[in-house]
Amino acid sequence: MSPTSRGEIKQAFSDGNFVILHVHKTTSPTDRGVAIIDIFRLEHGKIVEHWDVTQEIPEKTTSGNGMF
């Protein structure tokens, strides 16, 4: 891991025993980064399952809307 790597939680949701995070991760200050959705399932306060989806942030989107 790079010392300039950063992850910023943009949104967090919880529903029952699920927690969902929308994260912006970069490896340097000039990196556009990636958008990540992390989904955690908890039991008795511990993570028992984890899923994630990662997408590179494009320079431009077709819709003109940003990722965050």
mmCIF file as Biopython writes it, N, C-alpha, C and O atoms, coordinates in Angstrom:
data_model
#
loop_
_atom_site.group_PDB
_atom_site.id
_atom_site.type_symbol
_atom_site.label_atom_id
_atom_site.label_alt_id
_atom_site.label_comp_id
_atom_site.label_asym_id
_atom_site.label_entity_id
_atom_site.label_seq_id
_atom_site.pdbx_PDB_ins_code
_atom_site.Cartn_x
_atom_site.Cartn_y
_atom_site.Cartn_z
_atom_site.occupancy
_atom_site.B_iso_or_equiv
_atom_site.auth_seq_id
_atom_site.auth_asym_id
_atom_site.pdbx_PDB_model_num
ATOM 1   N N  . MET A ? 1  ? 0.844   -1.178  0.000   1.0 0.0 1  A 1 
ATOM 2   C CA . MET A ? 1  ? 0.000   0.000   0.000   1.0 0.0 1  A 1 
ATOM 3   C C  . MET A ? 1  ? 0.889   1.241   0.000   1.0 0.0 1  A 1 
ATOM 4   O O  . MET A ? 1  ? 1.912   1.284   0.685   1.0 0.0 1  A 1 
ATOM 5   N N  . SER A ? 2  ? 0.500   2.222   -0.755  1.0 0.0 2  A 1 
ATOM 6   C CA . SER A ? 2  ? 1.238   3.467   -0.883  1.0 0.0 2  A 1 
ATOM 7   C C  . SER A ? 2  ? 0.954   4.397   0.301   1.0 0.0 2  A 1 
ATOM 8   O O  . SER A ? 2  ? -0.175  4.439   0.790   1.0 0.0 2  A 1 
ATOM 9   N N  . PRO A ? 3  ? 1.962   5.141   0.766   1.0 0.0 3  A 1 
ATOM 10  C CA . PRO A ? 3  ? 1.700   6.079   1.870   1.0 0.0 3  A 1 
ATOM 11  C C  . PRO A ? 3  ? 0.771   7.227   1.468   1.0 0.0 3  A 1 
ATOM 12  O O  . PRO A ? 3  ? 0.229   7.908   2.339   1.0 0.0 3  A 1 
ATOM 13  N N  . THR A ? 4  ? 0.580   7.452   0.165   1.0 0.0 4  A 1 
ATOM 14  C CA . THR A ? 4  ? -0.334  8.503   -0.288  1.0 0.0 4  A 1 
ATOM 15  C C  . THR A ? 4  ? -1.720  7.961   -0.616  1.0 0.0 4  A 1 
ATOM 16  O O  . THR A ? 4  ? -2.598  8.722   -1.025  1.0 0.0 4  A 1 
ATOM 17  N N  . SER A ? 5  ? -1.929  6.660   -0.443  1.0 0.0 5  A 1 
ATOM 18  C CA . SER A ? 5  ? -3.226  6.046   -0.706  1.0 0.0 5  A 1 
ATOM 19  C C  . SER A ? 5  ? -4.253  6.523   0.320   1.0 0.0 5  A 1 
ATOM 20  O O  . SER A ? 5  ? -3.971  6.585   1.516   1.0 0.0 5  A 1 
ATOM 21  N N  . ARG A ? 6  ? -5.451  6.857   -0.170  1.0 0.0 6  A 1 
ATOM 22  C CA . ARG A ? 6  ? -6.514  7.355   0.697   1.0 0.0 6  A 1 
ATOM 23  C C  . ARG A ? 6  ? -7.841  6.713   0.330   1.0 0.0 6  A 1 
ATOM 24  O O  . ARG A ? 6  ? -8.104  6.431   -0.839  1.0 0.0 6  A 1 
ATOM 25  N N  . GLY A ? 7  ? -8.661  6.488   1.322   1.0 0.0 7  A 1 
ATOM 26  C CA . GLY A ? 7  ? -10.026 6.042   1.119   1.0 0.0 7  A 1 
ATOM 27  C C  . GLY A ? 7  ? -10.959 6.960   1.875   1.0 0.0 7  A 1 
ATOM 28  O O  . GLY A ? 7  ? -10.791 7.166   3.077   1.0 0.0 7  A 1 
ATOM 29  N N  . GLU A ? 8  ? -11.946 7.517   1.183   1.0 0.0 8  A 1 
ATOM 30  C CA . GLU A ? 8  ? -12.899 8.425   1.824   1.0 0.0 8  A 1 
ATOM 31  C C  . GLU A ? 8  ? -14.301 7.843   1.696   1.0 0.0 8  A 1 
ATOM 32  O O  . GLU A ? 8  ? -14.788 7.619   0.588   1.0 0.0 8  A 1 
ATOM 33  N N  . ILE A ? 9  ? -14.938 7.602   2.820   1.0 0.0 9  A 1 
ATOM 34  C CA . ILE A ? 9  ? -16.313 7.101   2.815   1.0 0.0 9  A 1 
ATOM 35  C C  . ILE A ? 9  ? -17.222 8.267   2.458   1.0 0.0 9  A 1 
ATOM 36  O O  . ILE A ? 9  ? -17.300 9.256   3.186   1.0 0.0 9  A 1 
ATOM 37  N N  . LYS A ? 10 ? -17.906 8.138   1.328   1.0 0.0 10 A 1 
ATOM 38  C CA . LYS A ? 10 ? -18.803 9.189   0.856   1.0 0.0 10 A 1 
ATOM 39  C C  . LYS A ? 10 ? -20.212 9.019   1.416   1.0 0.0 10 A 1 
ATOM 40  O O  . LYS A ? 10 ? -20.887 10.003  1.718   1.0 0.0 10 A 1 
ATOM 41  N N  . GLN A ? 11 ? -20.654 7.765   1.554   1.0 0.0 11 A 1 
ATOM 42  C CA . GLN A ? 11 ? -21.974 7.469   2.105   1.0 0.0 11 A 1 
ATOM 43  C C  . GLN A ? 11 ? -21.898 6.159   2.861   1.0 0.0 11 A 1 
ATOM 44  O O  . GLN A ? 11 ? -21.116 5.275   2.511   1.0 0.0 11 A 1 
ATOM 45  N N  . ALA A ? 12 ? -22.711 6.034   3.900   1.0 0.0 12 A 1 
ATOM 46  C CA . ALA A ? 12 ? -22.808 4.786   4.660   1.0 0.0 12 A 1 
ATOM 47  C C  . ALA A ? 12 ? -24.281 4.510   4.936   1.0 0.0 12 A 1 
ATOM 48  O O  . ALA A ? 12 ? -25.041 5.410   5.294   1.0 0.0 12 A 1 
ATOM 49  N N  . PHE A ? 13 ? -24.666 3.258   4.764   1.0 0.0 13 A 1 
ATOM 50  C CA . PHE A ? 13 ? -26.045 2.846   4.980   1.0 0.0 13 A 1 
ATOM 51  C C  . PHE A ? 13 ? -26.043 1.594   5.850   1.0 0.0 13 A 1 
ATOM 52  O O  . PHE A ? 13 ? -25.110 0.793   5.795   1.0 0.0 13 A 1 
ATOM 53  N N  . SER A ? 14 ? -27.083 1.430   6.644   1.0 0.0 14 A 1 
ATOM 54  C CA . SER A ? 14 ? -27.249 0.166   7.369   1.0 0.0 14 A 1 
ATOM 55  C C  . SER A ? 14 ? -28.713 -0.244  7.289   1.0 0.0 14 A 1 
ATOM 56  O O  . SER A ? 14 ? -29.616 0.593   7.282   1.0 0.0 14 A 1 
ATOM 57  N N  . ASP A ? 15 ? -28.919 -1.548  7.229   1.0 0.0 15 A 1 
ATOM 58  C CA . ASP A ? 15 ? -30.260 -2.106  7.176   1.0 0.0 15 A 1 
ATOM 59  C C  . ASP A ? 15 ? -30.194 -3.470  7.839   1.0 0.0 15 A 1 
ATOM 60  O O  . ASP A ? 15 ? -29.630 -4.411  7.281   1.0 0.0 15 A 1 
ATOM 61  N N  . GLY A ? 16 ? -30.762 -3.575  9.016   1.0 0.0 16 A 1 
ATOM 62  C CA . GLY A ? 16 ? -30.696 -4.837  9.743   1.0 0.0 16 A 1 
ATOM 63  C C  . GLY A ? 16 ? -29.260 -5.210  10.029  1.0 0.0 16 A 1 
ATOM 64  O O  . GLY A ? 16 ? -28.537 -4.451  10.676  1.0 0.0 16 A 1 
ATOM 65  N N  . ASN A ? 17 ? -28.837 -6.368  9.558   1.0 0.0 17 A 1 
ATOM 66  C CA . ASN A ? 17 ? -27.465 -6.815  9.809   1.0 0.0 17 A 1 
ATOM 67  C C  . ASN A ? 17 ? -26.532 -6.552  8.621   1.0 0.0 17 A 1 
ATOM 68  O O  . ASN A ? 17 ? -25.489 -7.193  8.492   1.0 0.0 17 A 1 
ATOM 69  N N  . PHE A ? 18 ? -26.914 -5.597  7.747   1.0 0.0 18 A 1 
ATOM 70  C CA . PHE A ? 18 ? -26.075 -5.229  6.611   1.0 0.0 18 A 1 
ATOM 71  C C  . PHE A ? 18 ? -25.587 -3.790  6.749   1.0 0.0 18 A 1 
ATOM 72  O O  . PHE A ? 18 ? -26.322 -2.911  7.201   1.0 0.0 18 A 1 
ATOM 73  N N  . VAL A ? 19 ? -24.338 -3.565  6.354   1.0 0.0 19 A 1 
ATOM 74  C CA . VAL A ? 19 ? -23.763 -2.219  6.275   1.0 0.0 19 A 1 
ATOM 75  C C  . VAL A ? 19 ? -23.202 -2.060  4.870   1.0 0.0 19 A 1 
ATOM 76  O O  . VAL A ? 19 ? -22.511 -2.947  4.369   1.0 0.0 19 A 1 
ATOM 77  N N  . ILE A ? 20 ? -23.501 -0.922  4.230   1.0 0.0 20 A 1 
ATOM 78  C CA . ILE A ? 20 ? -23.051 -0.651  2.871   1.0 0.0 20 A 1 
ATOM 79  C C  . ILE A ? 20 ? -22.275 0.663   2.879   1.0 0.0 20 A 1 
ATOM 80  O O  . ILE A ? 20 ? -22.748 1.670   3.406   1.0 0.0 20 A 1 
ATOM 81  N N  . LEU A ? 21 ? -21.084 0.641   2.293   1.0 0.0 21 A 1 
ATOM 82  C CA . LEU A ? 21 ? -20.252 1.838   2.212   1.0 0.0 21 A 1 
ATOM 83  C C  . LEU A ? 21 ? -19.997 2.198   0.753   1.0 0.0 21 A 1 
ATOM 84  O O  . LEU A ? 21 ? -19.728 1.324   -0.070  1.0 0.0 21 A 1 
ATOM 85  N N  . HIS A ? 22 ? -20.083 3.486   0.438   1.0 0.0 22 A 1 
ATOM 86  C CA . HIS A ? 22 ? -19.737 4.022   -0.881  1.0 0.0 22 A 1 
ATOM 87  C C  . HIS A ? 22 ? -18.431 4.781   -0.665  1.0 0.0 22 A 1 
ATOM 88  O O  . HIS A ? 22 ? -18.409 5.795   0.033   1.0 0.0 22 A 1 
ATOM 89  N N  . VAL A ? 23 ? -17.345 4.295   -1.262  1.0 0.0 23 A 1 
ATOM 90  C CA . VAL A ? 23 ? -16.002 4.776   -0.941  1.0 0.0 23 A 1 
ATOM 91  C C  . VAL A ? 23 ? -15.310 5.316   -2.190  1.0 0.0 23 A 1 
ATOM 92  O O  . VAL A ? 23 ? -15.459 4.767   -3.282  1.0 0.0 23 A 1 
ATOM 93  N N  . HIS A ? 24 ? -14.554 6.397   -2.016  1.0 0.0 24 A 1 
ATOM 94  C CA . HIS A ? 24 ? -13.684 6.925   -3.067  1.0 0.0 24 A 1 
ATOM 95  C C  . HIS A ? 24 ? -12.252 6.643   -2.637  1.0 0.0 24 A 1 
ATOM 96  O O  . HIS A ? 24 ? -11.796 7.164   -1.619  1.0 0.0 24 A 1 
ATOM 97  N N  . LYS A ? 25 ? -11.537 5.819   -3.409  1.0 0.0 25 A 1 
ATOM 98  C CA . LYS A ? 25 ? -10.164 5.449   -3.075  1.0 0.0 25 A 1 
ATOM 99  C C  . LYS A ? 25 ? -9.219  6.011   -4.129  1.0 0.0 25 A 1 
ATOM 100 O O  . LYS A ? 25 ? -9.469  5.887   -5.328  1.0 0.0 25 A 1 
ATOM 101 N N  . THR A ? 26 ? -8.133  6.629   -3.674  1.0 0.0 26 A 1 
ATOM 102 C CA . THR A ? 26 ? -7.094  7.138   -4.568  1.0 0.0 26 A 1 
ATOM 103 C C  . THR A ? 26 ? -5.737  6.639   -4.077  1.0 0.0 26 A 1 
ATOM 104 O O  . THR A ? 26 ? -5.562  6.327   -2.899  1.0 0.0 26 A 1 
ATOM 105 N N  . THR A ? 27 ? -4.779  6.570   -5.005  1.0 0.0 27 A 1 
ATOM 106 C CA . THR A ? 27 ? -3.428  6.140   -4.627  1.0 0.0 27 A 1 
ATOM 107 C C  . THR A ? 27 ? -2.448  7.296   -4.556  1.0 0.0 27 A 1 
ATOM 108 O O  . THR A ? 27 ? -1.339  7.149   -4.041  1.0 0.0 27 A 1 
ATOM 109 N N  . SER A ? 28 ? -2.863  8.469   -5.084  1.0 0.0 28 A 1 
ATOM 110 C CA . SER A ? 28 ? -2.024  9.667   -5.012  1.0 0.0 28 A 1 
ATOM 111 C C  . SER A ? 28 ? -2.933  10.883  -5.159  1.0 0.0 28 A 1 
ATOM 112 O O  . SER A ? 28 ? -4.080  10.745  -5.584  1.0 0.0 28 A 1 
ATOM 113 N N  . PRO A ? 29 ? -2.439  12.071  -4.813  1.0 0.0 29 A 1 
ATOM 114 C CA . PRO A ? 29 ? -3.277  13.269  -4.928  1.0 0.0 29 A 1 
ATOM 115 C C  . PRO A ? 29 ? -3.745  13.575  -6.354  1.0 0.0 29 A 1 
ATOM 116 O O  . PRO A ? 29 ? -4.757  14.254  -6.525  1.0 0.0 29 A 1 
ATOM 117 N N  . THR A ? 30 ? -3.037  13.092  -7.382  1.0 0.0 30 A 1 
ATOM 118 C CA . THR A ? 30 ? -3.430  13.370  -8.770  1.0 0.0 30 A 1 
ATOM 119 C C  . THR A ? 30 ? -4.251  12.239  -9.400  1.0 0.0 30 A 1 
ATOM 120 O O  . THR A ? 30 ? -4.692  12.364  -10.542 1.0 0.0 30 A 1 
ATOM 121 N N  . ASP A ? 31 ? -4.459  11.152  -8.678  1.0 0.0 31 A 1 
ATOM 122 C CA . ASP A ? 31 ? -5.204  9.990   -9.165  1.0 0.0 31 A 1 
ATOM 123 C C  . ASP A ? 31 ? -6.706  10.256  -9.087  1.0 0.0 31 A 1 
ATOM 124 O O  . ASP A ? 31 ? -7.197  10.695  -8.047  1.0 0.0 31 A 1 
ATOM 125 N N  . ARG A ? 32 ? -7.463  9.992   -10.196 1.0 0.0 32 A 1 
ATOM 126 C CA . ARG A ? 32 ? -8.928  10.108  -10.160 1.0 0.0 32 A 1 
ATOM 127 C C  . ARG A ? 32 ? -9.511  9.070   -9.215  1.0 0.0 32 A 1 
ATOM 128 O O  . ARG A ? 32 ? -10.511 9.315   -8.540  1.0 0.0 32 A 1 
ATOM 129 N N  . GLY A ? 33 ? -8.874  7.911   -9.178  1.0 0.0 33 A 1 
ATOM 130 C CA . GLY A ? 33 ? -9.270  6.886   -8.224  1.0 0.0 33 A 1 
ATOM 131 C C  . GLY A ? 33 ? -10.321 5.924   -8.727  1.0 0.0 33 A 1 
ATOM 132 O O  . GLY A ? 33 ? -10.602 5.828   -9.921  1.0 0.0 33 A 1 
ATOM 133 N N  . VAL A ? 34 ? -10.893 5.216   -7.768  1.0 0.0 34 A 1 
ATOM 134 C CA . VAL A ? 34 ? -11.930 4.230   -8.032  1.0 0.0 34 A 1 
ATOM 135 C C  . VAL A ? 34 ? -13.089 4.461   -7.081  1.0 0.0 34 A 1 
ATOM 136 O O  . VAL A ? 34 ? -12.917 4.966   -5.972  1.0 0.0 34 A 1 
ATOM 137 N N  . ALA A ? 35 ? -14.281 4.079   -7.543  1.0 0.0 35 A 1 
ATOM 138 C CA . ALA A ? 35 ? -15.474 4.079   -6.699  1.0 0.0 35 A 1 
ATOM 139 C C  . ALA A ? 35 ? -15.677 2.642   -6.232  1.0 0.0 35 A 1 
ATOM 140 O O  . ALA A ? 35 ? -15.604 1.706   -7.029  1.0 0.0 35 A 1 
ATOM 141 N N  . ILE A ? 36 ? -15.929 2.475   -4.954  1.0 0.0 36 A 1 
ATOM 142 C CA . ILE A ? 36 ? -16.087 1.145   -4.376  1.0 0.0 36 A 1 
ATOM 143 C C  . ILE A ? 36 ? -17.401 1.089   -3.605  1.0 0.0 36 A 1 
ATOM 144 O O  . ILE A ? 36 ? -17.743 2.016   -2.871  1.0 0.0 36 A 1 
ATOM 145 N N  . ILE A ? 37 ? -18.127 -0.004  -3.780  1.0 0.0 37 A 1 
ATOM 146 C CA . ILE A ? 37 ? -19.262 -0.324  -2.922  1.0 0.0 37 A 1 
ATOM 147 C C  . ILE A ? 37 ? -18.852 -1.542  -2.116  1.0 0.0 37 A 1 
ATOM 148 O O  . ILE A ? 37 ? -18.562 -2.597  -2.680  1.0 0.0 37 A 1 
ATOM 149 N N  . ASP A ? 38 ? -18.827 -1.399  -0.801  1.0 0.0 38 A 1 
ATOM 150 C CA . ASP A ? 38 ? -18.531 -2.509  0.116   1.0 0.0 38 A 1 
ATOM 151 C C  . ASP A ? 38 ? -19.825 -2.882  0.830   1.0 0.0 38 A 1 
ATOM 152 O O  . ASP A ? 38 ? -20.526 -2.017  1.354   1.0 0.0 38 A 1 
ATOM 153 N N  . ILE A ? 39 ? -20.130 -4.158  0.846   1.0 0.0 39 A 1 
ATOM 154 C CA . ILE A ? 39 ? -21.317 -4.653  1.548   1.0 0.0 39 A 1 
ATOM 155 C C  . ILE A ? 39 ? -20.846 -5.657  2.596   1.0 0.0 39 A 1 
ATOM 156 O O  . ILE A ? 39 ? -20.141 -6.617  2.285   1.0 0.0 39 A 1 
ATOM 157 N N  . PHE A ? 40 ? -21.247 -5.418  3.839   1.0 0.0 40 A 1 
ATOM 158 C CA . PHE A ? 40 ? -20.862 -6.293  4.951   1.0 0.0 40 A 1 
ATOM 159 C C  . PHE A ? 40 ? -22.120 -6.865  5.585   1.0 0.0 40 A 1 
ATOM 160 O O  . PHE A ? 40 ? -23.116 -6.163  5.762   1.0 0.0 40 A 1 
ATOM 161 N N  . ARG A ? 41 ? -22.063 -8.155  5.926   1.0 0.0 41 A 1 
ATOM 162 C CA . ARG A ? 41 ? -23.127 -8.768  6.727   1.0 0.0 41 A 1 
ATOM 163 C C  . ARG A ? 41 ? -22.529 -9.092  8.085   1.0 0.0 41 A 1 
ATOM 164 O O  . ARG A ? 41 ? -21.466 -9.706  8.183   1.0 0.0 41 A 1 
ATOM 165 N N  . LEU A ? 42 ? -23.231 -8.668  9.133   1.0 0.0 42 A 1 
ATOM 166 C CA . LEU A ? 42 ? -22.722 -8.859  10.492  1.0 0.0 42 A 1 
ATOM 167 C C  . LEU A ? 42 ? -23.580 -9.847  11.276  1.0 0.0 42 A 1 
ATOM 168 O O  . LEU A ? 42 ? -24.787 -9.954  11.063  1.0 0.0 42 A 1 
ATOM 169 N N  . GLU A ? 43 ? -22.936 -10.557 12.175  1.0 0.0 43 A 1 
ATOM 170 C CA . GLU A ? 43 ? -23.612 -11.405 13.154  1.0 0.0 43 A 1 
ATOM 171 C C  . GLU A ? 43 ? -22.925 -11.183 14.484  1.0 0.0 43 A 1 
ATOM 172 O O  . GLU A ? 43 ? -21.703 -11.293 14.584  1.0 0.0 43 A 1 
ATOM 173 N N  . HIS A ? 44 ? -23.699 -10.874 15.497  1.0 0.0 44 A 1 
ATOM 174 C CA . HIS A ? 44 ? -23.170 -10.666 16.852  1.0 0.0 44 A 1 
ATOM 175 C C  . HIS A ? 44 ? -22.040 -9.634  16.857  1.0 0.0 44 A 1 
ATOM 176 O O  . HIS A ? 44 ? -21.052 -9.791  17.574  1.0 0.0 44 A 1 
ATOM 177 N N  . GLY A ? 45 ? -22.191 -8.584  16.054  1.0 0.0 45 A 1 
ATOM 178 C CA . GLY A ? 45 ? -21.223 -7.496  16.020  1.0 0.0 45 A 1 
ATOM 179 C C  . GLY A ? 45 ? -19.945 -7.788  15.255  1.0 0.0 45 A 1 
ATOM 180 O O  . GLY A ? 45 ? -18.995 -7.007  15.322  1.0 0.0 45 A 1 
ATOM 181 N N  . LYS A ? 46 ? -19.904 -8.907  14.523  1.0 0.0 46 A 1 
ATOM 182 C CA . LYS A ? 46 ? -18.710 -9.261  13.755  1.0 0.0 46 A 1 
ATOM 183 C C  . LYS A ? 46 ? -19.061 -9.442  12.282  1.0 0.0 46 A 1 
ATOM 184 O O  . LYS A ? 46 ? -20.155 -9.895  11.946  1.0 0.0 46 A 1 
ATOM 185 N N  . ILE A ? 47 ? -18.118 -9.082  11.404  1.0 0.0 47 A 1 
ATOM 186 C CA . ILE A ? 47 ? -18.320 -9.261  9.971   1.0 0.0 47 A 1 
ATOM 187 C C  . ILE A ? 47 ? -18.220 -10.750 9.648   1.0 0.0 47 A 1 
ATOM 188 O O  . ILE A ? 47 ? -17.218 -11.395 9.953   1.0 0.0 47 A 1 
ATOM 189 N N  . VAL A ? 48 ? -19.271 -11.285 9.028   1.0 0.0 48 A 1 
ATOM 190 C CA . VAL A ? 48 ? -19.254 -12.701 8.652   1.0 0.0 48 A 1 
ATOM 191 C C  . VAL A ? 48 ? -19.246 -12.892 7.131   1.0 0.0 48 A 1 
ATOM 192 O O  . VAL A ? 48 ? -18.905 -13.967 6.635   1.0 0.0 48 A 1 
ATOM 193 N N  . GLU A ? 49 ? -19.626 -11.834 6.395   1.0 0.0 49 A 1 
ATOM 194 C CA . GLU A ? 49 ? -19.543 -11.886 4.932   1.0 0.0 49 A 1 
ATOM 195 C C  . GLU A ? 49 ? -19.193 -10.499 4.412   1.0 0.0 49 A 1 
ATOM 196 O O  . GLU A ? 49 ? -19.532 -9.488  5.027   1.0 0.0 49 A 1 
ATOM 197 N N  . HIS A ? 50 ? -18.501 -10.465 3.255   1.0 0.0 50 A 1 
ATOM 198 C CA . HIS A ? 50 ? -18.127 -9.201  2.633   1.0 0.0 50 A 1 
ATOM 199 C C  . HIS A ? 50 ? -18.165 -9.365  1.125   1.0 0.0 50 A 1 
ATOM 200 O O  . HIS A ? 50 ? -17.662 -10.349 0.583   1.0 0.0 50 A 1 
ATOM 201 N N  . TRP A ? 51 ? -18.771 -8.383  0.445   1.0 0.0 51 A 1 
ATOM 202 C CA . TRP A ? 51 ? -18.777 -8.326  -1.010  1.0 0.0 51 A 1 
ATOM 203 C C  . TRP A ? 51 ? -18.355 -6.922  -1.402  1.0 0.0 51 A 1 
ATOM 204 O O  . TRP A ? 51 ? -18.566 -5.973  -0.646  1.0 0.0 51 A 1 
ATOM 205 N N  . ASP A ? 52 ? -17.759 -6.782  -2.580  1.0 0.0 52 A 1 
ATOM 206 C CA . ASP A ? 52 ? -17.429 -5.441  -3.054  1.0 0.0 52 A 1 
ATOM 207 C C  . ASP A ? 52 ? -17.462 -5.383  -4.570  1.0 0.0 52 A 1 
ATOM 208 O O  . ASP A ? 52 ? -17.314 -6.391  -5.261  1.0 0.0 52 A 1 
ATOM 209 N N  . VAL A ? 53 ? -17.661 -4.172  -5.061  1.0 0.0 53 A 1 
ATOM 210 C CA . VAL A ? 53 ? -17.633 -3.870  -6.485  1.0 0.0 53 A 1 
ATOM 211 C C  . VAL A ? 53 ? -16.780 -2.621  -6.639  1.0 0.0 53 A 1 
ATOM 212 O O  . VAL A ? 53 ? -16.964 -1.644  -5.914  1.0 0.0 53 A 1 
ATOM 213 N N  . THR A ? 54 ? -15.844 -2.653  -7.589  1.0 0.0 54 A 1 
ATOM 214 C CA . THR A ? 54 ? -14.937 -1.526  -7.807  1.0 0.0 54 A 1 
ATOM 215 C C  . THR A ? 54 ? -15.018 -1.090  -9.262  1.0 0.0 54 A 1 
ATOM 216 O O  . THR A ? 54 ? -15.048 -1.921  -10.169 1.0 0.0 54 A 1 
ATOM 217 N N  . GLN A ? 55 ? -15.052 0.225   -9.476  1.0 0.0 55 A 1 
ATOM 218 C CA . GLN A ? 55 ? -15.073 0.769   -10.832 1.0 0.0 55 A 1 
ATOM 219 C C  . GLN A ? 55 ? -14.140 1.975   -10.892 1.0 0.0 55 A 1 
ATOM 220 O O  . GLN A ? 55 ? -14.202 2.868   -10.047 1.0 0.0 55 A 1 
ATOM 221 N N  . GLU A ? 56 ? -13.270 1.987   -11.911 1.0 0.0 56 A 1 
ATOM 222 C CA . GLU A ? 56 ? -12.408 3.145   -12.114 1.0 0.0 56 A 1 
ATOM 223 C C  . GLU A ? 56 ? -13.267 4.357   -12.442 1.0 0.0 56 A 1 
ATOM 224 O O  . GLU A ? 56 ? -14.284 4.240   -13.126 1.0 0.0 56 A 1 
ATOM 225 N N  . ILE A ? 57 ? -12.858 5.516   -11.954 1.0 0.0 57 A 1 
ATOM 226 C CA . ILE A ? 57 ? -13.597 6.743   -12.221 1.0 0.0 57 A 1 
ATOM 227 C C  . ILE A ? 57 ? -13.137 7.293   -13.572 1.0 0.0 57 A 1 
ATOM 228 O O  . ILE A ? 57 ? -11.964 7.622   -13.745 1.0 0.0 57 A 1 
ATOM 229 N N  . PRO A ? 58 ? -14.062 7.391   -14.524 1.0 0.0 58 A 1 
ATOM 230 C CA . PRO A ? 58 ? -13.674 7.879   -15.857 1.0 0.0 58 A 1 
ATOM 231 C C  . PRO A ? 58 ? -13.456 9.390   -15.852 1.0 0.0 58 A 1 
ATOM 232 O O  . PRO A ? 58 ? -13.930 10.103  -14.968 1.0 0.0 58 A 1 
ATOM 233 N N  . GLU A ? 59 ? -12.733 9.852   -16.854 1.0 0.0 59 A 1 
ATOM 234 C CA . GLU A ? 59 ? -12.510 11.292  -16.997 1.0 0.0 59 A 1 
ATOM 235 C C  . GLU A ? 59 ? -13.839 12.010  -17.230 1.0 0.0 59 A 1 
ATOM 236 O O  . GLU A ? 59 ? -14.096 13.066  -16.651 1.0 0.0 59 A 1 
ATOM 237 N N  . LYS A ? 60 ? -14.692 11.413  -18.101 1.0 0.0 60 A 1 
ATOM 238 C CA . LYS A ? 60 ? -16.029 11.948  -18.381 1.0 0.0 60 A 1 
ATOM 239 C C  . LYS A ? 60 ? -17.008 10.788  -18.349 1.0 0.0 60 A 1 
ATOM 240 O O  . LYS A ? 60 ? -16.663 9.662   -18.708 1.0 0.0 60 A 1 
ATOM 241 N N  . THR A ? 61 ? -18.235 11.070  -17.917 1.0 0.0 61 A 1 
ATOM 242 C CA . THR A ? 61 ? -19.281 10.042  -17.961 1.0 0.0 61 A 1 
ATOM 243 C C  . THR A ? 61 ? -20.248 10.374  -19.089 1.0 0.0 61 A 1 
ATOM 244 O O  . THR A ? 61 ? -20.368 11.532  -19.491 1.0 0.0 61 A 1 
ATOM 245 N N  . THR A ? 62 ? -20.922 9.380   -19.587 1.0 0.0 62 A 1 
ATOM 246 C CA . THR A ? 62 ? -21.894 9.565   -20.653 1.0 0.0 62 A 1 
ATOM 247 C C  . THR A ? 62 ? -23.024 10.493  -20.210 1.0 0.0 62 A 1 
ATOM 248 O O  . THR A ? 62 ? -23.489 11.333  -20.980 1.0 0.0 62 A 1 
ATOM 249 N N  . SER A ? 63 ? -23.458 10.329  -18.957 1.0 0.0 63 A 1 
ATOM 250 C CA . SER A ? 63 ? -24.561 11.144  -18.448 1.0 0.0 63 A 1 
ATOM 251 C C  . SER A ? 63 ? -24.147 12.538  -18.027 1.0 0.0 63 A 1 
ATOM 252 O O  . SER A ? 63 ? -24.987 13.428  -17.890 1.0 0.0 63 A 1 
ATOM 253 N N  . GLY A ? 64 ? -22.830 12.734  -17.820 1.0 0.0 64 A 1 
ATOM 254 C CA . GLY A ? 64 ? -22.358 14.017  -17.325 1.0 0.0 64 A 1 
ATOM 255 C C  . GLY A ? 64 ? -22.370 14.115  -15.803 1.0 0.0 64 A 1 
ATOM 256 O O  . GLY A ? 64 ? -21.884 15.090  -15.231 1.0 0.0 64 A 1 
ATOM 257 N N  . ASN A ? 65 ? -22.930 13.091  -15.152 1.0 0.0 65 A 1 
ATOM 258 C CA . ASN A ? 65 ? -22.971 13.060  -13.686 1.0 0.0 65 A 1 
ATOM 259 C C  . ASN A ? 65 ? -21.706 12.415  -13.150 1.0 0.0 65 A 1 
ATOM 260 O O  . ASN A ? 65 ? -21.139 11.529  -13.791 1.0 0.0 65 A 1 
ATOM 261 N N  . GLY A ? 66 ? -21.263 12.847  -11.989 1.0 0.0 66 A 1 
ATOM 262 C CA . GLY A ? 66 ? -20.087 12.251  -11.350 1.0 0.0 66 A 1 
ATOM 263 C C  . GLY A ? 66 ? -20.442 10.968  -10.623 1.0 0.0 66 A 1 
ATOM 264 O O  . GLY A ? 66 ? -21.611 10.593  -10.525 1.0 0.0 66 A 1 
ATOM 265 N N  . MET A ? 67 ? -19.422 10.305  -10.118 1.0 0.0 67 A 1 
ATOM 266 C CA . MET A ? 67 ? -19.625 9.045   -9.395  1.0 0.0 67 A 1 
ATOM 267 C C  . MET A ? 67 ? -20.087 9.271   -7.954  1.0 0.0 67 A 1 
ATOM 268 O O  . MET A ? 67 ? -20.611 8.359   -7.315  1.0 0.0 67 A 1 
ATOM 269 N N  . PHE A ? 68 ? -19.891 10.484  -7.450  1.0 0.0 68 A 1 
ATOM 270 C CA . PHE A ? 68 ? -20.227 10.745  -6.045  1.0 0.0 68 A 1 
ATOM 271 C C  . PHE A ? 68 ? -21.151 11.928  -5.912  1.0 0.0 68 A 1 
ATOM 272 O O  . PHE A ? 68 ? -21.536 12.289  -4.800  1.0 0.0 68 A 1 
#
